[in-house]
Amino acid sequence: MIEIAAAREDWPDEFARLKPILRRACPQLLAVHHIGSTAVPNLAAKDVIDIQVTVDDLATVDIAAFEREGFAARAGLVDHCPPGLDLPPQELTKHFFKRTVRPANVHVREQGRFNQRYALLFRDYLRAHPGAASAYGLIKQRLVAFFPDNADAYYDIKDPVCDLIMATANEWALYVDWSEPTSD
């Protein structure tokens, strides 16, 4: 069942508590970022901390090290490709880990890939545009009202909404000369 919670002020603190655990699991990481809706102030979200770990090469990631730190690996996940783009698979590939002690999703992506940039720009755009963030939160709440037990339907609609937001976010990035932030 999907549940959307009101924004919580302690989500950034919960992310901060997970950072040292991720650094132990992946000492070769380049950056750790709090991403997703819990990283955007005042945005309703699933009560799951989303984190992006950036590495040079996915092949160097020690899956067992993440598992020793309490993260379960989920194999075969790739990020969606926005409509109209023809991206090679490596631009969407990632490692994905789920933690249940404090619900968290960890997306390990390669530096410079499309999916690695997408997560950061999406977050930063919503942080800079509270009106867009509020509208996005409302869409998620309405989707859950229609599809509380159907994650596929929820994401089949939510992903294209994110792509619409990203169309504007990409223009905003050029306007403000956005660049990838250093590690959170």
C-alpha positions in Angstrom: 0.0 0.0 0.0 1.3 3.4 -1.0 0.9 6.2 1.6 1.8 9.8 1.2 2.7 11.6 4.5 2.8 15.3 5.3 6.3 16.8 5.1 8.4 16.2 8.2 11.1 18.5 9.4 13.3 15.5 10.6 13.8 13.9 7.2 17.1 15.7 6.6 18.3 14.6 10.0 17.3 11.0 9.1 19.3 11.3 5.9 22.3 12.6 7.9 22.2 9.5 10.2 22.3 7.2 7.1 25.3 8.9 5.5 28.1 7.3 7.6 26.5 3.9 7.1 26.6 4.4 3.3 30.2 5.6 3.5 31.2 2.4 5.2 29.3 0.3 2.7 30.8 2.2 -0.3 34.1 3.8 0.6 34.8 4.6 -3.1 31.7 6.8 -3.4 32.1 10.2 -4.9 29.0 11.8 -3.4 26.0 11.1 -1.3 22.9 13.2 -1.9 19.4 13.3 -0.2 17.1 13.1 -3.2 13.4 12.6 -3.8 10.5 14.2 -2.2 11.8 13.9 1.4 14.7 16.2 0.3 12.3 19.0 -0.7 11.1 21.2 2.2 7.3 21.1 2.7 6.7 18.4 0.1 4.3 15.6 0.9 6.1 12.2 0.4 6.2 8.6 1.1 8.0 8.3 4.5 11.0 6.7 2.8 14.4 8.5 2.6 15.7 8.4 -1.0 19.5 8.7 -1.3 21.7 8.8 -4.3 25.2 7.4 -4.0 27.4 8.5 -6.9 30.4 6.3 -8.0 32.8 6.2 -10.9 31.9 2.6 -11.9 29.0 0.4 -10.8 31.1 -2.6 -11.3 33.3 -1.6 -8.3 30.3 -1.6 -5.9 30.4 -4.3 -3.3 26.8 -5.5 -3.0 27.7 -7.6 0.1 29.0 -4.6 1.9 25.6 -2.9 1.5 23.9 -6.0 2.7 26.2 -6.2 5.8 25.0 -2.6 6.6 21.3 -3.6 6.5 20.5 -2.8 2.9 18.8 -5.4 0.8 19.8 -5.5 -2.9 17.1 -5.5 -5.6 18.6 -6.7 -8.8 17.6 -5.7 -12.3 16.2 -2.2 -11.6 16.8 0.5 -14.1 15.4 4.0 -14.2 12.7 4.9 -16.7 13.5 6.6 -20.0 11.5 9.7 -20.6 9.4 9.7 -23.7 11.2 11.1 -26.8 14.6 10.1 -25.7 16.6 7.2 -27.0 19.2 6.6 -24.3 21.7 3.7 -24.2 21.1 1.3 -21.2 24.1 2.5 -19.3 22.5 5.9 -18.9 19.7 4.4 -16.9 21.4 1.6 -15.1 21.8 1.6 -11.3 22.2 -0.6 -8.2 19.2 -0.3 -5.9 19.1 -1.1 -2.1 16.2 -1.0 0.3 16.5 -0.6 4.0 13.6 -1.4 6.3 15.0 -0.5 9.8 14.5 3.2 8.9 12.8 2.9 5.5 15.2 4.2 2.8 15.9 3.6 -0.8 19.5 3.9 -2.0 20.1 4.5 -5.7 23.8 3.9 -6.7 24.4 5.6 -10.0 27.5 6.4 -12.1 28.9 9.9 -12.2 27.8 11.9 -15.3 25.0 9.5 -16.4 21.6 10.8 -17.4 19.9 9.2 -14.4 22.4 10.6 -11.9 21.9 14.2 -13.1 18.1 13.8 -13.3 17.7 13.0 -9.6 19.7 16.0 -8.5 18.3 18.5 -11.0 14.7 17.4 -10.2 15.3 17.9 -6.5 17.0 21.3 -6.9 14.3 22.6 -9.2 11.6 21.7 -6.8 13.5 23.2 -3.9 13.8 26.5 -5.9 10.1 26.4 -7.0 7.8 25.8 -4.0 4.7 26.2 -6.2 5.8 23.4 -8.5 6.7 21.3 -5.5 3.2 21.8 -4.0 1.5 20.9 -7.3 3.7 17.8 -7.5 2.7 16.8 -3.9 -1.0 17.2 -4.7 -0.6 15.0 -7.8 1.0 12.3 -5.7 -1.8 12.5 -3.0 -4.5 12.3 -5.7 -2.7 9.3 -7.4 -2.6 7.5 -4.1 -6.3 8.1 -3.6 -7.0 6.5 -6.9 -4.4 3.7 -6.7 -3.6 3.0 -3.1 -2.7 -0.6 -3.8 -1.4 -0.4 -7.3 2.2 0.8 -7.4 2.4 0.1 -11.2 -0.5 2.5 -11.9 0.9 5.1 -9.5 4.3 5.1 -11.2 2.9 4.8 -14.7 1.4 8.3 -14.1 3.9 9.8 -11.7 7.0 9.2 -14.0 5.6 11.2 -16.9 4.6 14.0 -14.5 8.3 14.0 -13.3 9.3 14.2 -17.0 7.1 17.2 -17.5 8.7 18.9 -14.5 12.1 18.0 -15.8 11.4 19.8 -19.2 11.1 23.0 -17.3 13.9 22.1 -14.9 16.3 21.7 -17.8 15.5 25.2 -19.1 15.8 26.6 -15.5 19.2 24.8 -15.2 20.5 26.7 -18.3 19.0 30.0 -17.1 20.6 29.8 -13.7 23.8 28.0 -14.8 23.0 25.1 -12.5 25.7 22.6 -11.8 25.8 19.4 -9.9 26.0 20.1 -6.2 28.8 18.6 -4.0 27.9 15.9 -1.6 25.2 16.7 0.9 
